[in-house]
Amino acid sequence: MSNQHQTSGISRRSLLRFGATVGVTAPLLAACSQSTTGAKSGGGTVNLLSTQHTPTTEADAFRQILKQADSSLSVNFTPGEASPTISQIQAQVQANNVKTNAFLGTHGDLATLGPNMLEDVTSLIGELGSAGFSADNLTLTKLGTGKNYYVPVEQATYVLAVNKKALDWLPSGADVNSLTYDQLLAWMQAGKAANGGKPIFGLPAGPKGLLHRFTQGYLYPSFTGGLVTTFKSADAVTAWQYFKNLWSVTAPSSTNVDFMQDPLSAGQVLVGWDHVARLVNAPKDKPDDWLMVPAPKGPKGRGYLAILNGVGIVKGSPDQDRTKQLIKDLVKPEVQLSIVRQLAFFPTVRTTLPSDLPPAVRLESDAVTKTQSGGMLSLPSVGMGANDAKFTKVFQDCFTGIVLNNADIQQTLNAQGQTMQQLITDSKAPCWVPDPRSSGPCQVG
């Protein structure tokens, strides 16, 4: 099958706008991922495989949401890692023995499956037209074609969580809601100095942390204006040198952190960057002590990563009417709000965020709205298929070599760039935002 489905019709600096509203229109976005079932036994069960909501607590919460959404519908929700999950669906379709009804994944996961593995849901999108999906999100669901192949169901991004104690060391003239990366560095340097040499900043650099998203969706676009096409550029060297400087004022224990909410809640650090769903518990007990703010701006602007999750119907799967009912249930406003409340992933449909949302979720909603204002949109890798984990490892290896082991930056990028190019060429993956569109495999620059 071809992996050559990419974002089309989305400008490099266009924004994924939240479909929710808080008095006025608020943002759209989403993404995270384990396995066990919460479904009733018996015939007619919708088997939903997923690369999202894999942490056990997240998976359990999502199963409960599914039960509450439609008590008459039995759903077997099984989350897992992307590569084996996608391979399982591909094998079923190719063998003409499809047991999986539906797939919940990121835009990139769904693009990997593509029209060869997913049913055309254009008519279903038409039925759901009044839900109010954003035009940009609907463009993404077409996977570079003229038809829709999945339905957007949740969105998210990444922000900075700030304990207000840290504001004492904010540089003069800096606006915490409109920081530059230089100001962030100066702030964290001042905080470390005032804290007896102990860093007040943390990053999720643990084995299951999402630090690679920081380099892919934030550092690279903000410093280079691209990702793959600027991977080993002079601007990229500057970005990695900045990262080394930032790491010098980052808590060393960050290499053991998967969810930044944990050290933030424990008071081990006062400022941290992470996925919104992995920060939500930090301000839970004392929300008035916290701020959620956008990631900083770099020389090229404020890069940010938008993660859109959708549900596609597996090609040739049985009971597609029941699967369509599941999708309809997931985009009901009340279900979308349950996802916000319990999982901190935001709606993809037009709805009103209630005033009684958990305080942390409301803080995050405000931060996401500010992030999108003039931000430079990036997406997780698209079309990398079975090579997606290896693509991620390129950034992880760069971090280990350059930041942790003080390897030469340019030499490391040159070597890792060769690995990246081979992976992209093997996957036949065109460029995706923030890089400009390409007619063939994206070229590492």
C-alpha positions, 0 to 999 in steps of 0.5 A, a space after each residue: 500500500 502507498 503511504 503517500 497521503 499527506 496534508 493538503 490544503 493546509 498552509 504552513 502557518 494555518 491554525 487548527 482552531 478549537 471547535 469548542 466555545 467559552 462564551 466565544 469560540 474556543 480551540 480544536 485539537 489531541 493525542 496519547 495511548 494500553 490494553 484490556 477490554 471494558 466491553 460486554 460480551 456477546 455478538 455485535 461488539 464493535 472492536 476498536 483498536 487504538 494507538 491513543 489512551 494507552 496509559 492504564 488510567 486513561 484507557 479505563 476512563 475512555 472505556 467508561 466514557 464509551 459505556 456512558 455514551 451509549 449503553 446499548 452499544 458494546 465496545 471492545 476498546 484495545 489500545 496499544 503501540 502504534 506500529 504493531 497495532 497498525 500492522 495488525 489492521 493491515 494484515 487483517 485487510 490484506 488477508 480479507 479476514 477483518 476482525 477490527 471494526 474501527 481504529 482510533 489514532 492520530 492523523 499520522 496513524 490514519 494517514 499510514 493506513 490510508 484509503 487502502 485500509 480505511 472506508 470512505 466516510 464522506 457520507 457519514 461526515 455529511 450526516 454529521 455536518 451540523 456538528 461543526 468540524 473545522 474546515 482545516 480538520 476536515 481537509 486533514 481527514 481527506 488524506 490528500 484525496 477528495 474524500 473523507 477517511 476518518 472522523 475527528 473526535 479529539 484534539 490536544 497540544 502542549 503547553 507550559 505549566 507554571 507555579 506562580 512562585 516562579 514568577 518572582 524570577 521572571 525577567 524584567 519586561 517579559 510577558 509570561 504569556 508571550 515568552 521568547 526562548 531567550 527569556 525562558 532561558 534567562 528565567 530558568 537561569 535566574 530561578 536556579 540561581 535563586 533556588 540555591 543552584 537547584 533547577 526549577 524547570 523540568 522536561 518529560 525526558 523519561 523512557 515514556 516521556 514525550 520530549 521528542 515532541 518538544 524538539 519536533 514540534 516546538 524547537 525545530 519550527 521555532 528556530 528553523 521554520 521547518 523540520 525535515 527540510 531544515 534538520 541539519 541546517 545552521 539554524 538547527 545547530 543553533 537550536 540544539 545549542 540552545 537546547 544544551 543551554 536550557 538543559 543546563 538549568 533543567 532538573 537532571 531527574 527529568 531523564 526519569 520523568 514520563 509525566 511532568 505533572 508528577 514532579 510539578 505536583 510534588 514541588 520538585 520543579 516549578 515550571 514544566 512543558 508537556 502534553 496537556 493531558 500529562 499536566 492536568 493533575 499538577 494544578 488539581 489541588 491548588 489551581 489558584 497557584 498555577 498558570 498554563 501558558 503557551 510555549 515560547 517564540 523563537 527566531 522563526 515564530 512560535 512553533 506548536 504541535 497540534 495532535 488530531 485524533 480520529 476514528 476510521 472504519 477498517 475496510 471490509 469490516 463487519 457491522 459497519 452500521 454499529 461502527 458508525 453509531 459509535 462514531 456518532 456517539 463520540 462526537 455528541 457534545 455531551 460525550 465530547 465534554 466528558 472527554 474534556 473533563 476526564 481526559 483533558 482532550 478538547 472537542 473537535 465539534 462546536 460546543 460550549 465549554 461549561 463554566 464548571 470545568 475542572 480548573 486545570 482544564 480551563 487553564 489549559 484551554 486558555 493556554 491553547 487559545 493563546 498558543 494558536 494566536 499567530 502560531 506555526 502549526 506542526 503535525 506529528 510525522 505523517 506517512 512513516 508507517 512502520 518506520 515511525 518509531 525509528 523516526 522518533 528515535 532519530 530525535 531521541 538519539 540526537 538528544 542523547 548524543 548532543 545534550 547528554 553526551 556533548 557530541 559535536 552538533 553538526 556531525 551528529 545531525 549529519 549522521 542522523 540525517 542520513 538515517 532519517 533520509 533512509 527512513 523517509 525514502 523507504 516509507 515514501 513519505 512526502 513532507 508534512 507541516 511545518 515543511 512545504 509540500 513535496 511531490 516525492 519523499 521529503 528531503 532532509 536538509 
